[in-house]
Amino acid sequence: MTTPAVPARRIPEEVHRRRWAILGVLMLSLLIVVLDNSILNVAIKTISTPAPTGLGATQSEIEWAINSYTLVFAGLLFTSGLIGDRLGRKKVLLGGLVVFGIGSALAAESGSPDQLIAYRALMALGAAFVMPATLAVLMNVFEREEQPKAIGIWAGGVGLAIAIGPITGGVLLDHFWWGSVFLINVPIVILALALMVWLVPDSRDPNPGRLDPVGVVLSVVGLVLLVYGIIKGGELADFTDAKVLATIAAGLAVLTGFVIFEKRSDHPSLDVSYFKNKVFSAAMSAIALVFFALMGVTFFSVFYTQSVRGYSPLQSGLLMLPLAAAQMIFAPRARLVVDRFGNKATTTAGLVVIAGTLAAFATFEVDTPIWLLEVVFFLMGTGMAHIMTPTSVVIMQALPREKAGSASALSNTFRQVGGALGIAVLGSVLSTAYRTGIEDKLSLLPAGLRGTAAESIEATLGVAEKLGPQGKALVDPANDAFLHAMHITALCGTGVALIGAVVVALFLPGRPPARQEGKEEPQLVAAGE
C-alpha cells in the first residue's frame, strides 16, 4: 500500500523540518493577544481605585477600556486578513506585534482613564493583524494531513491563555502597580519578534480579495456610536436623555447604512447573503448572545469577588480557574456529545446551563459559600464548551467549504461584538441599578461628592475611605446596593441566554448524518476557537 504524502508534499523541506518550532512562535504571538484581555479582567477593580493605587476610572470608563479594544479588534478582523493575503502574512504579523507592543507600553504608563482607552484601541489595532495571520501562516507550513492536529494545538493555546491570564494578572497586581498587567506584554513581544524573524517563512495569497475600507469605517463608527449611547445612558441612569437617544439612533442608522452598502458591494467585508440561511443566522446569534451574557457577567463578578467579598486580585484570578478548566476539559470532547445527541440538543442544553448559572448570580449575597461560586463558574465553562463547538460545526456546514475562512472570521467578529454589547448593556444596567440603590444613602455627603460616589461601588468605597471613620457607614449600603444591582443584571443576562436557547431550538438542525460528521472534522477545531 503506497502513501500519497511524499509526492503530494507542497511545503518546502526546510520549512517542513521546523514546522513545530514555527507553531510554537505562532502560539506565543496568539498567547499575548488573548492573555491581555483575560489579565485585564482581574485588574478592573484596581484600575477603578482612586490614585495613587489606580486611575480612579469610573464604571463607564472601565467599560470603554474593555470595549475600545474589542470594537477596533472586531471591526478590523476581515480587512487585516485581506491585507495579510496581499502584503504577506509574516510582514503583517511582525507589524501587528510591534503596534501591540508599543500600545502595551503606552497603556502601562497611562496617566488618565482617557489615555488608557486610547492606548487599548492602539493595542487592538495590532492584535487585529496578529490573530488572523497566525492561522494563515499555520495553514502554509503544515501539510494537509497534519493541519487538524496543528490547529488543535493552536486553539489549545487560547484555552491556556484564558486559564493563566487571571492568575498572572493577580500575581502582578500583588507585587507591582496596575500598569504591570500591560507592561508584561513588551518582553514577550520582543521575544516573539526575534523568533519570528528567524523561523517563520512569509506567504501571501496569489489572488487576494479586494479591500472594503468604506464598509470597515461604517461598521466601526456605527458600533462605537451605539455602544457609546448605551454606556452613556447607564452613566446618567437615564436612557430617555436626548443625547443618549440621539447617539443610539445615529449608531443604528450608520449600521443600517453599513448593511445596505455591503448588500450592494461586489467585494463586501460582510457578505449579508450568508444570513439568508436560517441555520447560519441561528448559530451566529447563539455565539453573539452567549458572549453578550458571559462578558457582562465576567465584568460584574470581578467587583463581587474583590469589592464585596474582599478577595485580592490573585485570589480573584484563581477563583475563575474552574471556568477555564471546564472549557479546556469539555471543548475537545463536545463533538462526542454532538455525535450522540445532535447540534440542536447540545447547543440548547448548553444555553440553558448558561442561563441557570447566570440566574445563580441573582442569589449570591455577601456571605454565600465561595464553593458555590466555584461550582457556578465550572458549570458556566461546561455550558460554554457545549455551545461553541456545535455552533462552529453548524456554521462550517451551512456554507460552502471554500467559504470556511470567511465563516470562521465572521463567527469571531460576532463573538467580539456580542461581548462588547454585553459589557455595554449589562454594564449600564448594573450602573443604573447601583446609582438608584445608593443615591438616597448619600444625602449626608457634600453635594460635590454625591455624583462621584454614586457612579460605582468603587467610587463609593473610595469616597468612604477619604472620609475616614465617618465613611465606614457607607460600606454596608454600598455592598447592599451593588448586590441588588448585580441580581438585576444577572437576571437580564439569564433572559438573553434563554432567548438564545429558543432561537437555536427553533432553527438549528438535529443530529447530522454520520457521513457528514466525519467529513467536516478537520474544520471543526479551527472554527471552534
Secondary structure, DSSP 8 states (H G I E B T S, - for coil): ---STTTT--S-HHHHHTHHHHHHHHHHHHHHHHHHHHHHHHHHHHHHS-TTTS----HHHHHHHHHHHHHHHHHHHHHHHHHHHHH-HHHHHHHHHHHHHHHHHHHHT-SSHHHHHHHHHHHHHHHHHHHHHHHHHHHTTS-GGGHHHHHHHHHHHHHHHHHHHHHHHHHHHHHS-TTHHHHTHHHHHHHHHHHHHHH------SS-----HHHHHHHHHHHHHHHHHHHHHHHHT-TT-HHHHHHHHHHHHHHHHHHHHHHH-SS-SS-GGGGGSHHHHHHHHHHHHHHHHHHHHHHHHHHIIIIIS---HHHHHHHTHHHHHHHHHHGGGHHHHHHHH-HHHHHHHHHHHHHHHHHHHTT--TT--HHHHHHHHHHHHHHHHHHHHHHHHHHHHHS-GGGHHHHHHHHHHHHHHHHHHHHHHHHHHHHHHHHHHHGGG-TTS-HHHHHHHTS-HHHHHHHHHHHGGGGGGGHHHHHHHHHHHHHHHHHHHHHHHHHHHHHHHHHS--S--HHHHHHHHHHHHHHH-
